[in-house]
Amino acid sequence: MLRFIFIGLPLLILFLLAVAFGALNKQAITFNFIIGETSLPVSVLTGLFIGLGFLLGLAAMATKQVALRTENRKLRKQITQRESSNA
């Protein structure tokens, strides 16, 4: 129950705010790509850029996590080698 209060409830509130934002911002914006252009509503562009930022952050976090696990594995190996040479 406590997990729902701290995780589920804020997510539900954010979802409801996003729905309200999307309902209020229906005007279209012309978005120019390098190879073309398209017209999308403000809420769709906002969602796309938030999703893109989330994915980039997730990729950055994952690469750092892999680097830390590799360093941790190397340090554990050094500890076991030093313990075996001292024994």
The 8 nearest C-alpha neighbors of each residue, nearest first, counted from 0:
[[1, 3, 2, 4, 5, 7, 6, 8],
 [0, 2, 4, 3, 5, 6, 7, 8],
 [1, 3, 5, 0, 4, 6, 7, 8],
 [4, 2, 7, 0, 6, 1, 5, 8],
 [3, 5, 1, 8, 2, 6, 7, 0],
 [4, 6, 2, 3, 7, 1, 8, 9],
 [7, 5, 3, 8, 2, 4, 9, 10],
 [8, 6, 3, 10, 9, 4, 11, 5],
 [7, 9, 11, 4, 10, 6, 3, 12],
 [10, 8, 12, 11, 7, 6, 13, 5],
 [11, 9, 13, 7, 8, 12, 14, 6],
 [10, 12, 8, 14, 9, 13, 7, 15],
 [11, 13, 9, 15, 14, 10, 16, 8],
 [14, 12, 16, 10, 11, 15, 9, 17],
 [15, 13, 17, 11, 16, 12, 10, 18],
 [14, 16, 18, 12, 17, 13, 19, 11],
 [17, 15, 13, 19, 14, 18, 20, 12],
 [18, 16, 20, 14, 15, 19, 21, 13],
 [17, 19, 21, 15, 20, 16, 22, 14],
 [18, 20, 16, 22, 17, 21, 15, 23],
 [21, 19, 17, 23, 18, 22, 16, 24],
 [22, 20, 42, 18, 24, 19, 23, 17],
 [21, 23, 19, 20, 24, 18, 25, 42],
 [22, 24, 20, 21, 25, 19, 18, 42],
 [25, 23, 21, 26, 22, 41, 42, 20],
 [24, 26, 40, 23, 27, 22, 41, 21],
 [27, 25, 40, 24, 41, 28, 39, 42],
 [28, 26, 40, 39, 38, 41, 25, 29],
 [27, 29, 38, 39, 40, 30, 41, 26],
 [30, 28, 38, 37, 31, 39, 27, 36],
 [29, 31, 37, 36, 38, 28, 32, 39],
 [32, 30, 36, 35, 29, 37, 33, 34],
 [33, 31, 35, 36, 34, 30, 37, 29],
 [32, 34, 35, 31, 36, 30, 37, 29],
 [35, 33, 32, 36, 31, 37, 30, 29],
 [36, 34, 32, 33, 31, 37, 30, 29],
 [37, 35, 31, 32, 30, 29, 38, 34],
 [36, 38, 30, 29, 39, 31, 35, 32],
 [37, 39, 29, 28, 30, 27, 40, 36],
 [40, 38, 27, 28, 37, 29, 43, 41],
 [41, 39, 27, 43, 42, 26, 25, 28],
 [42, 40, 44, 43, 24, 45, 27, 26],
 [41, 43, 21, 45, 40, 44, 46, 24],
 [44, 42, 46, 40, 45, 41, 47, 39],
 [45, 43, 47, 41, 46, 42, 48, 40],
 [46, 44, 42, 48, 43, 47, 41, 49],
 [45, 47, 43, 49, 44, 48, 50, 42],
 [48, 46, 44, 50, 45, 49, 51, 43],
 [47, 49, 51, 45, 50, 46, 52, 44],
 [48, 50, 52, 46, 51, 47, 45, 53],
 [51, 49, 53, 47, 48, 52, 46, 54],
 [50, 52, 48, 54, 53, 49, 47, 55],
 [53, 51, 49, 55, 50, 54, 48, 56],
 [52, 54, 50, 56, 51, 55, 57, 49],
 [53, 55, 57, 51, 56, 52, 58, 50],
 [56, 54, 58, 52, 57, 53, 51, 59],
 [57, 55, 59, 53, 54, 58, 52, 60],
 [56, 58, 54, 60, 55, 59, 61, 53],
 [59, 57, 61, 55, 56, 60, 54, 62],
 [60, 58, 56, 62, 57, 61, 55, 63],
 [59, 61, 57, 63, 58, 62, 64, 56],
 [60, 62, 64, 58, 63, 59, 57, 65],
 [61, 63, 65, 59, 64, 60, 58, 66],
 [62, 64, 66, 60, 61, 65, 67, 59],
 [65, 63, 61, 67, 62, 66, 60, 68],
 [64, 66, 68, 62, 63, 67, 69, 61],
 [67, 65, 63, 69, 64, 68, 70, 62],
 [66, 68, 70, 64, 69, 65, 71, 63],
 [69, 67, 71, 65, 70, 66, 72, 64],
 [70, 68, 72, 66, 67, 71, 65, 73],
 [69, 71, 73, 67, 68, 72, 74, 66],
 [72, 70, 68, 74, 73, 69, 67, 75],
 [73, 71, 69, 75, 70, 74, 68, 76],
 [72, 74, 70, 76, 71, 75, 69, 77],
 [73, 75, 77, 71, 76, 72, 70, 78],
 [76, 74, 78, 72, 77, 73, 71, 79],
 [75, 77, 73, 79, 74, 78, 80, 72],
 [78, 76, 74, 80, 75, 79, 81, 73],
 [77, 79, 75, 81, 76, 80, 82, 74],
 [80, 78, 82, 76, 81, 77, 83, 75],
 [79, 81, 77, 83, 78, 82, 76, 84],
 [82, 80, 84, 78, 83, 79, 85, 77],
 [83, 81, 79, 85, 80, 84, 78, 86],
 [82, 84, 80, 86, 81, 85, 79, 78],
 [83, 85, 81, 82, 86, 80, 79, 78],
 [86, 84, 82, 83, 81, 80, 79, 78],
 [85, 83, 84, 82, 81, 80, 79, 78]]
